[in-house]
Amino acid sequence: MAEHTFAGLTCSDVQDLGAGFVLGALTPTESDAVRRHLAECPELHAEMAELNSVVPALFEAVEPVAPPAGLKDRILAAAAADLEARLATAQQAAAPSPAEATRPAPPARRAVPTLPVEPARGWDLGALLRRPVWAAIAAAALVAALALGAWNAQLRDEVAGLETYRNGVVQVLDAAAKPGAQLAVLADPNGAAGPTGLAAVGEDGGVAMVMRNLAPTAGSQVYEAWLIGAGQVPVAIGGFQVGGSGSASFVTAHAFLGEGVVVALTLEPQEGAKTPTMPILALGTARAAQSS
Amino acid sequence: MDRLAGGDLGALELLYEQFGAMAFSIAYRITGDRSAAEDVVQDAFLGAWRNAGRYVDARGSVRTWLLSIVHHRAIDAVRRRRPTVELPDSETNLPDSLTLPDTWGDVELRLDRDEMQVALGTISVVQREAIELAYFGGLTQTEIAQKTGVPLGTVKGRLRLGLQGLRAALMPPVDGGGGGG
C-alpha cells in the first residue's frame, strides 16, 4: 500500500487508529481526521472495513434486559407529536400566499424579457395577444398560469389533508393523555403501505381517531371503524366519508370494552354495516398510553 | 424503511417490536441505568424515525443501523457524565461504524449469543477487556491506557488483535480462498 497523507494522517497512522475508530474509542478530533483521510485517500483501507465488520456482532454479547412496558407507547406518542410538528412545518412551507397563488406574471415576464411593458402596470394579456410575434409566448404563459392554478388547487387539497390530519392527531393525543386512556397505532395488518392513523380509547370507552392515506369514498361508501374486545366480535363505532384530502378524524362515544381492545378500519358499501367487509384496511391494538 | 421515512407510525411500531428489546439491553449495558437507557432508546428511535431517509441499504442491515444509533447515543449519554471529555455532535454525526462499507453483509444476523460468547472466549482477557471498555464503557483508547496502566500502543494493539481474533472466530470458512488481506 502506498503511503499518502491526508488530514495530517498517513495511511499507517490510519491503520494504527483503525480499531479505535470503528469501536468509537477515538476523540472526536481523531475521528474527524480519520474520516477525512478515508474520504480523500485513493487507498481502499480494506483493513478498516474488515475490523468494522466485527463491531455489530458485539451487540450479541449483551445480556438481554426486558424494556419497561410503557416504553413503546412513549416512543410512539413522541413520534406522533413529532409528526404533528413536521406536518405543521410542511403546511407552513406549502401554503401559497394569496398574492403568489394568483400571480401569473413571473413566468411570462421571464418569457418576454424585452417586451416594452411597464412592470408597474402589470400584464395586459389582450395587448400581448394582439401582437403576433408574442402571441405564442403569451399563450404559453397563459397555459403556465392555468397549470399554476391547477397546481394550487392540488396543493390546497394536500394542505387541507395535512391540516385535517394534524388537528386529528392533536385531538387523539389530547384524549390519549387522559388518565386510563389507551392509544392504538393503526396500519395495514400485513405491513403493506396504506392508510395509517391513531386512535385513543378513553377510560369511558369513547374513541378519538385520525386516519390518513385514505382513498376518497365514492357514492354511499363509508369508512367504518370497529372495536374488537375480548369477545372477538367486531363492534361498529362510527363511519365517515373522505374527499380528495385522504385524511379524516372523528370522535365517538362508546361503552368501554376493556384493556387491549383492537381498533380496525374497513371500507363499507354504505352506512350501517353490522359486520366488517374484508379486507381490514388498518388495524392496531390499544395499549395504556401513560406509563406508570 | 420507506414507510418509516414517510412518517408511518405503524412502521415505527414494527421497528420497535423487532429491535426494541435489543436496543434497551444495549442502552442499559452502556448506561447501567434503566431510566437513562429508556431515554436513550426513545431518543434513538425518534432519531431513526426522523432520519430514516438517510439509511443507506448497502451499508448494512436495518438492525445494525438502528442498534448502532442506540449505541452511539448511549455512549454519548455516558460521556456527558464526564464533563472533561470532548463531545461529538450526536445530532449530525452518524456513528463511525455506519460511515464505512459493510463488507461482511448480514453475517451477524446469523449469530446467536452463545456463538458470540464462544468467539469472545477465543481472544485474550486483556483484549476482551479493552474492547469492552471501548465499546460498552465509552472510553477512548487513551483513557483505557490510563485506566489499565499500559502504554497507548499496547491498547491499540489489544483492540486491533481482539477484533481480528473475533473476526477469525466468527467468519464462516470460505472454500476456495478469497479471504486474504
Contacts between the chains, C-beta under 8 A, distances in Angstrom:
chain1	res1	chain2	res2	distance
A	16	B	156	6.1
A	17	B	156	7.5
A	18	B	160	6.7
A	19	B	156	6.6
A	19	B	159	3.7
A	19	B	160	4.1
A	19	B	162	7.6
A	19	B	163	5.4
A	20	B	134	7.0
A	20	B	140	7.4
A	20	B	141	4.5
A	20	B	156	6.5
A	20	B	159	6.0
A	21	B	96	5.7
A	22	B	96	6.5
A	22	B	97	5.7
A	22	B	100	7.1
A	22	B	163	7.4
A	23	B	131	6.7
A	23	B	134	4.3
A	23	B	135	5.0
A	23	B	159	6.2
A	23	B	163	7.6
A	24	B	71	7.7
A	24	B	72	7.2
A	24	B	75	6.0
A	24	B	95	6.7
A	24	B	96	6.2
A	24	B	97	7.4
A	24	B	134	7.0
A	24	B	135	7.0
A	24	B	138	7.8
A	25	B	134	3.7
A	25	B	135	7.6
A	25	B	139	6.7
A	25	B	140	5.2
A	25	B	141	4.7
A	25	B	144	7.0
A	25	B	159	6.8
A	26	B	140	6.3
A	26	B	141	6.9
A	27	B	86	5.3
A	27	B	140	5.7
A	27	B	142	7.6
A	28	B	86	5.2
A	28	B	87	7.0
A	28	B	88	4.3
A	29	B	86	6.7
A	31	B	88	7.2
A	31	B	96	5.9
A	34	B	96	7.8
A	35	B	96	7.0
A	35	B	99	6.5
A	38	B	99	7.9
A	38	B	100	7.7
A	46	B	103	7.4
A	46	B	181	6.2
A	47	B	181	6.7
A	48	B	100	6.0
A	49	B	100	5.4
A	49	B	101	5.4
A	49	B	102	7.5
A	49	B	103	4.5
A	50	B	103	6.6
A	50	B	104	7.9
A	50	B	164	7.9
A	50	B	167	6.5
A	50	B	181	6.2
A	51	B	160	7.1
A	51	B	163	4.8
A	51	B	164	7.3
A	51	B	167	7.5
A	52	B	97	5.6
A	52	B	100	4.6
A	52	B	102	7.5
A	53	B	102	6.5
A	53	B	103	5.6
A	53	B	104	3.2
A	53	B	107	7.4
A	53	B	167	6.8
A	54	B	104	7.7
A	54	B	163	4.9
A	54	B	166	4.9
A	54	B	167	4.7
A	54	B	170	6.9
A	55	B	68	8.0
A	55	B	97	5.0
A	55	B	135	7.4
A	55	B	163	7.7
A	56	B	60	7.0
A	56	B	63	7.8
A	56	B	64	4.4
A	56	B	67	7.1
A	56	B	68	7.2
A	56	B	97	7.4
A	56	B	108	4.5
A	57	B	107	7.6
A	57	B	108	4.6
A	57	B	111	5.7
A	57	B	116	6.1
A	57	B	119	7.5
A	57	B	166	6.8
A	57	B	170	5.8
A	58	B	116	7.8
A	58	B	131	7.2
A	58	B	135	5.5
A	58	B	136	8.0
A	59	B	22	6.7
A	59	B	26	6.0
A	59	B	67	5.2
A	59	B	71	7.6
A	59	B	108	7.5
A	60	B	108	7.0
A	60	B	111	5.1
A	60	B	112	6.8
A	60	B	113	5.4
A	60	B	115	7.4
A	60	B	116	3.8
A	61	B	113	7.4
A	61	B	116	5.0
A	61	B	117	7.1
A	61	B	120	6.1
A	62	B	22	7.6
A	62	B	25	4.9
A	62	B	26	5.3
A	62	B	29	4.7
A	62	B	136	7.8
A	63	B	25	6.7
A	63	B	29	6.8
A	64	B	21	6.6
A	64	B	22	7.6
A	64	B	25	5.0
A	64	B	113	7.8
A	65	B	21	8.0
A	65	B	24	6.2
A	65	B	25	4.6
A	65	B	28	4.8
A	65	B	29	7.7
A	65	B	37	8.0
A	66	B	21	6.6
A	66	B	24	7.6
A	67	B	20	5.7
A	67	B	21	5.8
A	67	B	23	7.8
A	67	B	24	3.6
A	67	B	38	7.5
A	67	B	41	6.9
A	68	B	24	8.0
A	68	B	34	7.1
A	68	B	38	6.1
A	71	B	20	6.9
A	71	B	24	6.9
A	71	B	38	5.7
A	71	B	41	6.4
A	71	B	42	7.0
A	72	B	13	7.0
A	72	B	16	5.0
A	72	B	17	7.6
A	72	B	20	6.1
A	74	B	38	7.6
A	74	B	42	6.0
A	75	B	12	7.2
A	75	B	16	6.2
A	75	B	41	7.4
A	75	B	42	5.1
A	75	B	45	4.8
A	75	B	46	6.9
A	76	B	9	6.0
A	76	B	12	6.5
A	76	B	13	6.0
A	76	B	16	7.7
A	78	B	42	6.3
A	78	B	46	5.8
A	79	B	9	5.9
A	79	B	12	5.4
A	79	B	45	7.5
A	79	B	46	6.2
A	79	B	49	5.1
A	80	B	9	6.2
A	82	B	46	6.3
A	82	B	49	6.8
A	82	B	50	6.9
A	83	B	7	5.3
A	83	B	9	7.0
A	86	B	7	6.8
A	185	B	9	4.7
A	185	B	10	5.6
A	185	B	12	7.8
A	185	B	13	5.0
A	186	B	10	6.9
A	187	B	8	6.6
A	187	B	9	7.1
A	187	B	10	2.3
A	187	B	11	7.2
A	187	B	13	7.3
A	187	B	14	7.8
A	188	B	10	7.1
A	191	B	10	7.8
A	191	B	14	6.5
A	193	B	2	7.8
A	193	B	3	6.1
A	193	B	6	7.9
A	193	B	8	7.7
A	196	B	8	5.2
A	196	B	9	6.2
A	196	B	10	5.3
A	198	B	9	6.7
A	282	B	10	7.8
A	284	B	10	7.3
